[in-house]
Amino acid sequence: MTQTRPLAEGFSDLAGLPVARRMHWGRWLSAAILLLLLAALARAFANGQIEWAYVGRFLTVPVILAGIRNTLVMAVLAMLLGIALGIVVALMRLSPNPVLKSVAAAYVWLFRGTPLILQLLLWFNLALVFPVIGIPGVWSGRAVDLMTPFLAALLGLGINQGAYTSEVMRAGLLSVDAGQYEAAQAIGMGRLRALRRIVLPQAMRVVIPPLGNEFIGMIKATSLASVIQYPEVLHSAENIYYANSRVIELLIVAGLWYLAAVSVLTPLQMLLERHFSRGTARVSR
């Protein structure tokens, strides 16, 4: 037989009375304001001097498709270069060697402290400092011929990314318990093998989320390469609107392609995070 718990003394039985629900007026007000702002923005774009037919027409023209392909290729290559440099610099920062630590710290300070667009321009105009690049007596070439927009963009974006990635990798390596290093040494593993087989797989759980964000940022950062004439999607859009004066329409086209690329990569980042977090999920009680 079910027994009911007595109410506190002085209170009558409240069973059967309607429950008063709290009205969240602040939520309704903020939602209404947000809807009004979105409606005003949509109306401005709908009634503005925008020829939406041009947006659809230029969305899939060959030069724009080539531009988005160049954007993705540059983002992937520059990110790979940045990850490689980031791992090396992170290990240098964690090294007991004071020279390696100082060099790594100076690298991070320099490339994080100067604007990316400035670095791109410096790489592209490297011939003004080093007219000839190469190994004396083995091979050499004119810097003006070697430093193409592609190479300048790759070096500028990749080396700059390496400075940021090194801090991400350093945080991931520091998140691994020191006992893991000691256990690897106890079973006879060398430093590099322990790093590859034990430390890095555990550090990836911490590293993948910020690296995914960095890669998404890299896709957008490739737009800065347009200043050195690298034919990515924004540069392609600029070349078209210089000819037909449809500035807003072509900028919308470039924006839609950036959004599409980020929308595809975001679920891939989530899959990677899920893969490297296997076996560490907390069980809710």
Short mmCIF file of the C-alpha atoms (twelve columns), coordinates in Angstrom:
data_MODEL
# 
_entry.id   MODEL 
# 
loop_
_atom_site.group_PDB 
_atom_site.id 
_atom_site.type_symbol 
_atom_site.label_atom_id 
_atom_site.label_alt_id 
_atom_site.label_comp_id 
_atom_site.label_asym_id 
_atom_site.label_seq_id 
_atom_site.Cartn_x 
_atom_site.Cartn_y 
_atom_site.Cartn_z 
_atom_site.pdbx_PDB_model_num 
ATOM 1   C CA . MET A 1   0.000  0.000  0.000   1 
ATOM 2   C CA . THR A 2   1.402  3.363  -1.062  1 
ATOM 3   C CA . GLN A 3   1.805  5.904  1.702   1 
ATOM 4   C CA . THR A 4   1.873  9.607  0.991   1 
ATOM 5   C CA . ARG A 5   4.381  11.775 2.753   1 
ATOM 6   C CA . PRO A 6   2.772  14.363 5.003   1 
ATOM 7   C CA . LEU A 7   3.104  17.986 4.008   1 
ATOM 8   C CA . ALA A 8   4.941  20.411 6.189   1 
ATOM 9   C CA . GLU A 9   3.014  21.609 9.193   1 
ATOM 10  C CA . GLY A 10  0.843  24.633 8.431   1 
ATOM 11  C CA . PHE A 11  0.280  23.769 4.759   1 
ATOM 12  C CA . SER A 12  -2.954 22.315 3.500   1 
ATOM 13  C CA . ASP A 13  -3.183 19.593 0.891   1 
ATOM 14  C CA . LEU A 14  -2.352 21.244 -2.477  1 
ATOM 15  C CA . ALA A 15  -3.246 18.241 -4.632  1 
ATOM 16  C CA . GLY A 16  -5.462 19.090 -7.555  1 
ATOM 17  C CA . LEU A 17  -4.534 22.767 -7.739  1 
ATOM 18  C CA . PRO A 18  -3.277 24.032 -11.117 1 
ATOM 19  C CA . VAL A 19  0.470  24.522 -11.479 1 
ATOM 20  C CA . ALA A 20  1.412  28.088 -12.308 1 
ATOM 21  C CA . ARG A 21  3.973  28.111 -15.087 1 
ATOM 22  C CA . ARG A 22  6.541  30.841 -15.118 1 
ATOM 23  C CA . MET A 23  6.330  33.138 -18.123 1 
ATOM 24  C CA . HIS A 24  9.803  33.792 -19.491 1 
ATOM 25  C CA . TRP A 25  9.115  37.263 -20.826 1 
ATOM 26  C CA . GLY A 26  12.791 37.954 -21.414 1 
ATOM 27  C CA . ARG A 27  13.118 34.987 -23.764 1 
ATOM 28  C CA . TRP A 28  10.055 35.989 -25.752 1 
ATOM 29  C CA . LEU A 29  11.214 39.598 -25.988 1 
ATOM 30  C CA . SER A 30  14.734 38.689 -27.102 1 
ATOM 31  C CA . ALA A 31  13.347 36.210 -29.671 1 
ATOM 32  C CA . ALA A 32  10.988 38.865 -31.049 1 
ATOM 33  C CA . ILE A 33  13.806 41.403 -31.346 1 
ATOM 34  C CA . LEU A 34  16.016 38.857 -33.079 1 
ATOM 35  C CA . LEU A 35  13.258 37.954 -35.558 1 
ATOM 36  C CA . LEU A 36  12.676 41.627 -36.328 1 
ATOM 37  C CA . LEU A 37  16.386 42.168 -36.971 1 
ATOM 38  C CA . LEU A 38  16.555 39.112 -39.236 1 
ATOM 39  C CA . ALA A 39  13.449 40.255 -41.107 1 
ATOM 40  C CA . ALA A 40  14.952 43.729 -41.597 1 
ATOM 41  C CA . LEU A 41  18.208 42.191 -42.840 1 
ATOM 42  C CA . ALA A 42  16.368 39.878 -45.247 1 
ATOM 43  C CA . ARG A 43  14.299 42.798 -46.535 1 
ATOM 44  C CA . ALA A 44  17.433 44.892 -47.087 1 
ATOM 45  C CA . PHE A 45  19.009 42.142 -49.184 1 
ATOM 46  C CA . ALA A 46  15.778 41.428 -51.038 1 
ATOM 47  C CA . ASN A 47  15.096 45.067 -51.911 1 
ATOM 48  C CA . GLY A 48  18.706 46.126 -52.351 1 
ATOM 49  C CA . GLN A 49  20.483 46.629 -55.633 1 
ATOM 50  C CA . ILE A 50  21.399 42.977 -55.907 1 
ATOM 51  C CA . GLU A 51  20.772 40.998 -59.062 1 
ATOM 52  C CA . TRP A 52  20.259 37.517 -57.628 1 
ATOM 53  C CA . ALA A 53  20.203 36.060 -61.117 1 
ATOM 54  C CA . TYR A 54  23.906 36.914 -61.395 1 
ATOM 55  C CA . VAL A 55  24.602 35.062 -58.136 1 
ATOM 56  C CA . GLY A 56  23.108 31.877 -59.560 1 
ATOM 57  C CA . ARG A 57  24.785 32.402 -62.918 1 
ATOM 58  C CA . PHE A 58  28.317 32.870 -61.558 1 
ATOM 59  C CA . LEU A 59  28.067 30.322 -58.756 1 
ATOM 60  C CA . THR A 60  29.284 27.483 -60.988 1 
ATOM 61  C CA . VAL A 61  31.312 29.212 -63.682 1 
ATOM 62  C CA . PRO A 62  34.650 27.440 -64.370 1 
ATOM 63  C CA . VAL A 63  36.835 30.214 -62.971 1 
ATOM 64  C CA . ILE A 64  34.963 30.192 -59.646 1 
ATOM 65  C CA . LEU A 65  35.106 26.392 -59.434 1 
ATOM 66  C CA . ALA A 66  38.837 26.533 -60.158 1 
ATOM 67  C CA . GLY A 67  39.165 29.158 -57.433 1 
ATOM 68  C CA . ILE A 68  37.473 27.025 -54.771 1 
ATOM 69  C CA . ARG A 69  39.618 24.068 -55.823 1 
ATOM 70  C CA . ASN A 70  42.762 26.185 -55.411 1 
ATOM 71  C CA . THR A 71  41.458 27.383 -52.046 1 
ATOM 72  C CA . LEU A 72  41.014 23.835 -50.735 1 
ATOM 73  C CA . VAL A 73  44.359 22.652 -52.122 1 
ATOM 74  C CA . MET A 74  46.194 25.568 -50.544 1 
ATOM 75  C CA . ALA A 75  44.370 25.118 -47.219 1 
ATOM 76  C CA . VAL A 76  45.254 21.422 -47.030 1 
ATOM 77  C CA . LEU A 77  48.916 21.858 -48.022 1 
ATOM 78  C CA . ALA A 78  49.463 24.863 -45.765 1 
ATOM 79  C CA . MET A 79  47.808 23.071 -42.841 1 
ATOM 80  C CA . LEU A 80  49.986 19.994 -43.360 1 
ATOM 81  C CA . LEU A 81  53.071 22.206 -43.390 1 
ATOM 82  C CA . GLY A 82  51.813 23.987 -40.284 1 
ATOM 83  C CA . ILE A 83  51.189 20.708 -38.423 1 
ATOM 84  C CA . ALA A 84  54.645 19.380 -39.325 1 
ATOM 85  C CA . LEU A 85  56.313 22.582 -38.151 1 
ATOM 86  C CA . GLY A 86  54.063 22.721 -35.104 1 
ATOM 87  C CA . ILE A 87  55.079 19.254 -33.913 1 
ATOM 88  C CA . VAL A 88  58.782 20.019 -34.352 1 
ATOM 89  C CA . VAL A 89  58.554 23.409 -32.637 1 
ATOM 90  C CA . ALA A 90  56.448 21.990 -29.785 1 
ATOM 91  C CA . LEU A 91  59.084 19.324 -29.135 1 
ATOM 92  C CA . MET A 92  61.761 22.016 -29.221 1 
ATOM 93  C CA . ARG A 93  59.809 24.076 -26.672 1 
ATOM 94  C CA . LEU A 94  59.615 21.041 -24.363 1 
ATOM 95  C CA . SER A 95  63.278 20.144 -24.858 1 
ATOM 96  C CA . PRO A 96  65.716 20.634 -21.944 1 
ATOM 97  C CA . ASN A 97  68.152 22.180 -24.441 1 
ATOM 98  C CA . PRO A 98  68.024 25.969 -23.827 1 
ATOM 99  C CA . VAL A 99  69.146 26.758 -27.388 1 
ATOM 100 C CA . LEU A 100 66.299 24.756 -28.939 1 
ATOM 101 C CA . LYS A 101 63.796 26.286 -26.523 1 
ATOM 102 C CA . SER A 102 64.988 29.806 -27.337 1 
ATOM 103 C CA . VAL A 103 64.858 29.253 -31.101 1 
ATOM 104 C CA . ALA A 104 61.349 27.786 -30.869 1 
ATOM 105 C CA . ALA A 105 60.136 30.612 -28.637 1 
ATOM 106 C CA . ALA A 106 61.583 33.211 -31.051 1 
ATOM 107 C CA . TYR A 107 59.853 31.501 -34.003 1 
ATOM 108 C CA . VAL A 108 56.492 31.576 -32.238 1 
ATOM 109 C CA . TRP A 109 57.010 35.190 -31.137 1 
ATOM 110 C CA . LEU A 110 57.936 36.369 -34.626 1 
ATOM 111 C CA . PHE A 111 55.241 34.704 -36.690 1 
ATOM 112 C CA . ARG A 112 52.430 35.217 -34.186 1 
ATOM 113 C CA . GLY A 113 53.428 38.831 -33.639 1 
ATOM 114 C CA . THR A 114 53.288 40.044 -37.241 1 
ATOM 115 C CA . PRO A 115 50.193 40.205 -39.486 1 
ATOM 116 C CA . LEU A 116 49.688 37.319 -41.879 1 
ATOM 117 C CA . ILE A 117 49.129 39.625 -44.843 1 
ATOM 118 C CA . LEU A 118 52.508 41.256 -44.115 1 
ATOM 119 C CA . GLN A 119 54.205 37.858 -44.123 1 
ATOM 120 C CA . LEU A 120 52.590 36.966 -47.445 1 
ATOM 121 C CA . LEU A 121 53.827 40.187 -49.009 1 
ATOM 122 C CA . LEU A 122 57.338 39.613 -47.645 1 
ATOM 123 C CA . TRP A 123 57.506 36.098 -49.080 1 
ATOM 124 C CA . PHE A 124 56.193 37.272 -52.438 1 
ATOM 125 C CA . ASN A 125 58.791 40.064 -52.587 1 
ATOM 126 C CA . LEU A 126 61.655 37.944 -51.267 1 
ATOM 127 C CA . ALA A 127 63.632 38.628 -54.444 1 
ATOM 128 C CA . LEU A 128 64.228 42.182 -53.209 1 
ATOM 129 C CA . VAL A 129 66.253 40.730 -50.312 1 
ATOM 130 C CA . PHE A 130 67.634 37.527 -51.842 1 
ATOM 131 C CA . PRO A 131 67.938 37.926 -55.622 1 
ATOM 132 C CA . VAL A 132 69.340 34.395 -55.963 1 
ATOM 133 C CA . ILE A 133 68.187 31.341 -53.998 1 
ATOM 134 C CA . GLY A 134 69.942 27.985 -53.922 1 
ATOM 135 C CA . ILE A 135 72.955 26.026 -52.737 1 
ATOM 136 C CA . PRO A 136 76.271 27.555 -53.868 1 
ATOM 137 C CA . GLY A 137 78.065 25.290 -56.304 1 
ATOM 138 C CA . VAL A 138 75.131 22.868 -56.554 1 
ATOM 139 C CA . TRP A 139 72.041 24.690 -57.734 1 
ATOM 140 C CA . SER A 140 70.720 28.228 -57.769 1 
ATOM 141 C CA . GLY A 141 67.946 30.205 -59.394 1 
ATOM 142 C CA . ARG A 142 66.481 33.668 -59.504 1 
ATOM 143 C CA . ALA A 143 64.116 34.296 -56.585 1 
ATOM 144 C CA . VAL A 144 61.768 36.256 -58.794 1 
ATOM 145 C CA . ASP A 145 61.203 33.129 -60.883 1 
ATOM 146 C CA . LEU A 146 61.014 30.696 -57.970 1 
ATOM 147 C CA . MET A 147 58.761 32.673 -55.642 1 
ATOM 148 C CA . THR A 148 55.494 32.185 -57.507 1 
ATOM 149 C CA . PRO A 149 52.155 33.197 -55.930 1 
ATOM 150 C CA . PHE A 150 51.534 29.527 -55.098 1 
ATOM 151 C CA . LEU A 151 54.862 29.044 -53.303 1 
ATOM 152 C CA . ALA A 152 54.666 32.417 -51.542 1 
ATOM 153 C CA . ALA A 153 51.137 31.647 -50.313 1 
ATOM 154 C CA . LEU A 154 52.145 28.148 -49.173 1 
ATOM 155 C CA . LEU A 155 55.173 29.391 -47.227 1 
ATOM 156 C CA . GLY A 156 53.358 32.385 -45.776 1 
ATOM 157 C CA . LEU A 157 50.267 30.479 -44.662 1 
ATOM 158 C CA . GLY A 158 52.068 27.285 -43.619 1 
ATOM 159 C CA . ILE A 159 54.880 28.857 -41.610 1 
ATOM 160 C CA . ASN A 160 52.483 31.253 -39.917 1 
ATOM 161 C CA . GLN A 161 50.181 28.352 -39.063 1 
ATOM 162 C CA . GLY A 162 53.096 26.419 -37.623 1 
ATOM 163 C CA . ALA A 163 53.516 29.046 -34.895 1 
ATOM 164 C CA . TYR A 164 49.914 28.622 -33.749 1 
ATOM 165 C CA . THR A 165 49.867 24.860 -34.194 1 
ATOM 166 C CA . SER A 166 52.996 24.496 -32.070 1 
ATOM 167 C CA . GLU A 167 51.156 25.925 -29.079 1 
ATOM 168 C CA . VAL A 168 48.227 23.575 -29.684 1 
ATOM 169 C CA . MET A 169 50.557 20.588 -29.928 1 
ATOM 170 C CA . ARG A 170 52.494 21.678 -26.856 1 
ATOM 171 C CA . ALA A 171 49.274 21.843 -24.852 1 
ATOM 172 C CA . GLY A 172 48.327 18.366 -26.092 1 
ATOM 173 C CA . LEU A 173 51.696 16.894 -25.160 1 
ATOM 174 C CA . LEU A 174 51.568 18.479 -21.716 1 
ATOM 175 C CA . SER A 175 48.118 16.993 -21.152 1 
ATOM 176 C CA . VAL A 176 49.578 13.448 -21.260 1 
ATOM 177 C CA . ASP A 177 50.541 12.200 -17.826 1 
ATOM 178 C CA . ALA A 178 54.276 12.046 -17.198 1 
ATOM 179 C CA . GLY A 179 53.863 8.436  -16.139 1 
ATOM 180 C CA . GLN A 180 53.192 7.509  -19.743 1 
ATOM 181 C CA . TYR A 181 56.687 8.653  -20.710 1 
ATOM 182 C CA . GLU A 182 58.204 6.766  -17.800 1 
ATOM 183 C CA . ALA A 183 56.267 3.576  -18.626 1 
ATOM 184 C CA . ALA A 184 57.461 3.742  -22.236 1 
ATOM 185 C CA . GLN A 185 61.069 4.086  -21.106 1 
ATOM 186 C CA . ALA A 186 60.614 1.225  -18.645 1 
ATOM 187 C CA . ILE A 187 59.713 -1.220 -21.423 1 
ATOM 188 C CA . GLY A 188 62.648 -0.101 -23.546 1 
ATOM 189 C CA . MET A 189 60.938 2.251  -26.000 1 
ATOM 190 C CA . GLY A 190 62.987 5.012  -27.515 1 
ATOM 191 C CA . ARG A 191 61.866 8.615  -27.252 1 
ATOM 192 C CA . LEU A 192 60.591 8.911  -30.822 1 
ATOM 193 C CA . ARG A 193 58.833 5.542  -30.765 1 
ATOM 194 C CA . ALA A 194 57.158 6.347  -27.453 1 
ATOM 195 C CA . LEU A 195 56.061 9.669  -28.869 1 
ATOM 196 C CA . ARG A 196 54.547 8.040  -31.957 1 
ATOM 197 C CA . ARG A 197 52.977 4.986  -30.317 1 
ATOM 198 C CA . ILE A 198 51.906 6.228  -26.873 1 
ATOM 199 C CA . VAL A 199 52.072 9.984  -26.362 1 
ATOM 200 C CA . LEU A 200 50.713 11.421 -29.604 1 
ATOM 201 C CA . PRO A 201 47.617 9.150  -29.771 1 
ATOM 202 C CA . GLN A 202 46.644 10.327 -26.285 1 
ATOM 203 C CA . ALA A 203 47.447 13.956 -27.042 1 
ATOM 204 C CA . MET A 204 45.237 13.889 -30.143 1 
ATOM 205 C CA . ARG A 205 42.120 13.911 -27.946 1 
ATOM 206 C CA . VAL A 206 43.133 17.387 -26.801 1 
ATOM 207 C CA . VAL A 207 44.643 18.517 -30.098 1 
ATOM 208 C CA . ILE A 208 41.934 17.605 -32.628 1 
ATOM 209 C CA . PRO A 209 39.238 20.174 -31.637 1 
ATOM 210 C CA . PRO A 210 41.518 23.258 -31.825 1 
ATOM 211 C CA . LEU A 211 43.263 21.886 -34.925 1 
ATOM 212 C CA . GLY A 212 39.883 21.504 -36.609 1 
ATOM 213 C CA . ASN A 213 39.120 25.112 -35.822 1 
ATOM 214 C CA . GLU A 214 42.526 26.146 -37.127 1 
ATOM 215 C CA . PHE A 215 41.884 24.309 -40.403 1 
ATOM 216 C CA . ILE A 216 38.534 26.039 -40.839 1 
ATOM 217 C CA . GLY A 217 40.308 29.320 -40.155 1 
ATOM 218 C CA . MET A 218 42.948 28.361 -42.726 1 
ATOM 219 C CA . ILE A 219 40.291 27.998 -45.432 1 
ATOM 220 C CA . LYS A 220 39.203 31.564 -44.781 1 
ATOM 221 C CA . ALA A 221 42.785 32.812 -44.394 1 
ATOM 222 C CA . THR A 222 43.575 31.726 -47.968 1 
ATOM 223 C CA . SER A 223 41.523 34.741 -49.074 1 
ATOM 224 C CA . LEU A 224 44.464 36.915 -47.970 1 
ATOM 225 C CA . ALA A 225 46.546 35.263 -50.696 1 
ATOM 226 C CA . SER A 226 44.541 37.260 -53.220 1 
ATOM 227 C CA . VAL A 227 46.846 40.220 -52.495 1 
ATOM 228 C CA . ILE A 228 49.747 38.290 -54.051 1 
ATOM 229 C CA . GLN A 229 47.630 37.173 -57.037 1 
ATOM 230 C CA . TYR A 230 47.100 33.562 -55.966 1 
ATOM 231 C CA . PRO A 231 43.962 32.457 -57.888 1 
ATOM 232 C CA . GLU A 232 41.799 31.319 -54.961 1 
ATOM 233 C CA . VAL A 233 38.026 31.814 -54.952 1 
ATOM 234 C CA . LEU A 234 37.995 35.429 -53.723 1 
ATOM 235 C CA . HIS A 235 40.638 36.443 -56.252 1 
ATOM 236 C CA . SER A 236 38.600 34.773 -58.996 1 
ATOM 237 C CA . ALA A 237 35.490 36.644 -57.880 1 
ATOM 238 C CA . GLU A 238 37.424 39.915 -57.871 1 
ATOM 239 C CA . ASN A 239 38.628 39.369 -61.429 1 
ATOM 240 C CA . ILE A 240 35.034 38.875 -62.572 1 
ATOM 241 C CA . TYR A 241 33.540 41.897 -60.827 1 
ATOM 242 C CA . TYR A 242 36.362 44.105 -62.074 1 
ATOM 243 C CA . ALA A 243 35.020 43.292 -65.549 1 
ATOM 244 C CA . ASN A 244 31.245 43.434 -64.992 1 
ATOM 245 C CA . SER A 245 30.992 45.672 -61.873 1 
ATOM 246 C CA . ARG A 246 28.735 43.139 -60.078 1 
ATOM 247 C CA . VAL A 247 30.644 43.539 -56.831 1 
ATOM 248 C CA . ILE A 248 28.056 42.456 -54.272 1 
ATOM 249 C CA . GLU A 249 26.845 39.548 -56.388 1 
ATOM 250 C CA . LEU A 250 30.348 38.102 -56.800 1 
ATOM 251 C CA . LEU A 251 31.183 38.634 -53.126 1 
ATOM 252 C CA . ILE A 252 28.036 36.695 -52.229 1 
ATOM 253 C CA . VAL A 253 29.164 33.905 -54.575 1 
ATOM 254 C CA . ALA A 254 32.547 33.721 -52.820 1 
ATOM 255 C CA . GLY A 255 30.854 33.803 -49.420 1 
ATOM 256 C CA . LEU A 256 28.524 30.948 -50.341 1 
ATOM 257 C CA . TRP A 257 31.448 28.777 -51.401 1 
ATOM 258 C CA . TYR A 258 33.327 29.499 -48.162 1 
ATOM 259 C CA . LEU A 259 30.195 28.566 -46.193 1 
ATOM 260 C CA . ALA A 260 29.814 25.367 -48.217 1 
ATOM 261 C CA . ALA A 261 33.413 24.332 -47.555 1 
ATOM 262 C CA . VAL A 262 33.117 24.995 -43.817 1 
ATOM 263 C CA . SER A 263 29.746 23.197 -43.662 1 
ATOM 264 C CA . VAL A 264 31.301 20.068 -45.187 1 
ATOM 265 C CA . LEU A 265 34.376 20.111 -42.966 1 
ATOM 266 C CA . THR A 266 32.571 20.661 -39.655 1 
ATOM 267 C CA . PRO A 267 30.973 17.147 -39.580 1 
ATOM 268 C CA . LEU A 268 34.337 15.650 -40.567 1 
ATOM 269 C CA . GLN A 269 35.926 17.370 -37.588 1 
ATOM 270 C CA . MET A 270 33.241 15.899 -35.326 1 
ATOM 271 C CA . LEU A 271 33.928 12.413 -36.698 1 
ATOM 272 C CA . LEU A 272 37.646 12.809 -35.989 1 
ATOM 273 C CA . GLU A 273 36.935 13.991 -32.465 1 
ATOM 274 C CA . ARG A 274 34.674 10.996 -31.890 1 
ATOM 275 C CA . HIS A 275 37.309 8.625  -33.289 1 
ATOM 276 C CA . PHE A 276 40.098 9.840  -31.016 1 
ATOM 277 C CA . SER A 277 37.852 10.039 -27.947 1 
ATOM 278 C CA . ARG A 278 36.858 6.373  -28.113 1 
ATOM 279 C CA . GLY A 279 37.203 4.653  -24.768 1 
ATOM 280 C CA . THR A 280 37.277 7.926  -22.833 1 
ATOM 281 C CA . ALA A 281 33.612 8.871  -22.838 1 
ATOM 282 C CA . ARG A 282 32.210 9.411  -19.380 1 
ATOM 283 C CA . VAL A 283 29.348 7.191  -18.317 1 
ATOM 284 C CA . SER A 284 26.457 9.236  -16.997 1 
ATOM 285 C CA . ARG A 285 24.825 8.008  -13.821 1 
# 
